[in-house]
């Protein structure tokens, strides 16, 4: 008998999906080795959303289910859904959309998608990944899944783009560790001079130029069997870009001063804070080299696009500074300061901010506003800057998706209730006090929300 895939798999049939068809799909999945629970959707684990037609109500429900689970949408209608509807299901949070054709391979296709998703999720939730790429915001988790997938399941070259201080180095290091390769060789392209660039990349022979007293391996030789990380690749001058392209295409190179071709195979990872598309358009970066290094792209979002991660990141950095077993946190005023502060240097600047607080702090207890340096304190009497640019970005994203005012308002209220209940340990009275509503009003709102979901 085929081994069963032990996943917390539930099935949620939408309206117009018959119980007979649901039972048939359940039986086929069990035959394939899965253990589905058709008793109803639970917002965790893995779920199948059986849809027969796509409308606003279906999309809203898929969005709700996908908030806490990995959802695979299964179209069970007589005709495949329109392409626009399939895209809408993905935008609502489903990780894929498959058609149920009543064919022999339907269950196998579903099983393959779930197994792949499960493998990705396990890696993304592993201690190694979580300690390297810290954050739980939607933008950051999407990046983590992309990095895990390219690192563990491909040998593809990777181009990491993003502003300064957004964690491009950490992404490159994680790709190296998850890929199971040899050494990680890092070459900062901003330090390359025209005279020595060839030697840094390809090495040189003894006497190849003034000062070359001994032969030396370059980055290509050192990275053989491992990973070559070209940091700030957008800084490479055009002549060196041509040499690099040829070496990447043919996996061969010559040391400076040598006529012998040598081979090297490695995984290439590049990073840049430039827009290489603009550089190509302006003739400053070769189009053929760009397409060679950008087979897979990962963009590290700036901190302003992942404001939910500010406090978790700050606590992570503080724990690293305090050491194992130390209990230290931030009081409410400092948490507010960290949330409202702007970070032009992104995560790197947040880490430096936390370090300054830590080194000024003394004794037990949380870090307090007195630990802020005088020149970092907000102007006296200055009101909290809210709504801020991060709030405006969230509203702009909703408007771009053509979401109306009523739904934006409803979503903002629901999220506020959910977050404050988490922070107050599900204590309704304290949550209502923080939200500025009565205990009874919050109870009614929670009951209505639960019935709708």
HELIX and SHEET records of a PDB file:
HELIX    1   1 UNK A   19  UNK A   31  1                                  13    
HELIX    2   2 UNK A   56  UNK A   66  1                                  11    
HELIX    3   3 UNK A   83  UNK A   92  1                                  10    
HELIX    4   4 UNK A  106  UNK A  124  1                                  19    
HELIX    5   5 UNK A  127  UNK A  132  1                                   6    
HELIX    6   6 UNK A  138  UNK A  153  1                                  16    
HELIX    7   7 UNK A  168  UNK A  179  1                                  12    
HELIX    8   8 UNK A  189  UNK A  191  5                                   3    
HELIX    9   9 UNK A  197  UNK A  202  1                                   6    
HELIX   10  10 UNK A  219  UNK A  222  1                                   4    
HELIX   11  11 UNK A  233  UNK A  235  5                                   3    
HELIX   12  12 UNK A  238  UNK A  250  1                                  13    
HELIX   13  13 UNK A  276  UNK A  281  1                                   6    
HELIX   14  14 UNK A  287  UNK A  293  1                                   7    
HELIX   15  15 UNK A  303  UNK A  305  5                                   3    
HELIX   16  16 UNK A  309  UNK A  322  1                                  14    
HELIX   17  17 UNK A  332  UNK A  340  1                                   9    
HELIX   18  18 UNK A  346  UNK A  360  1                                  15    
HELIX   19  19 UNK A  369  UNK A  371  5                                   3    
HELIX   20  20 UNK A  374  UNK A  376  5                                   3    
HELIX   21  21 UNK A  389  UNK A  400  1                                  12    
HELIX   22  22 UNK A  405  UNK A  423  1                                  19    
HELIX   23  23 UNK A  428  UNK A  435  1                                   8    
HELIX   24  24 UNK A  439  UNK A  452  1                                  14    
SHEET    1   A 4 UNK A   9  UNK A  13  0                                        
SHEET    2   A 4 UNK A  46  UNK A  51  1                                        
SHEET    3   A 4 UNK A  70  UNK A  75  1                                        
SHEET    4   A 4 UNK A  96  UNK A  99  1                                        
SHEET    1   B 5 UNK A 184  UNK A 188  0                                        
SHEET    2   B 5 UNK A 227  UNK A 231  1                                        
SHEET    3   B 5 UNK A 267  UNK A 272  1                                        
SHEET    4   B 5 UNK A 158  UNK A 162  1                                        
SHEET    5   B 5 UNK A 296  UNK A 300  1                                        
SHEET    1   C 2 UNK A 252  UNK A 254  0                                        
SHEET    2   C 2 UNK A 261  UNK A 263 -1                                        
END                                                                             
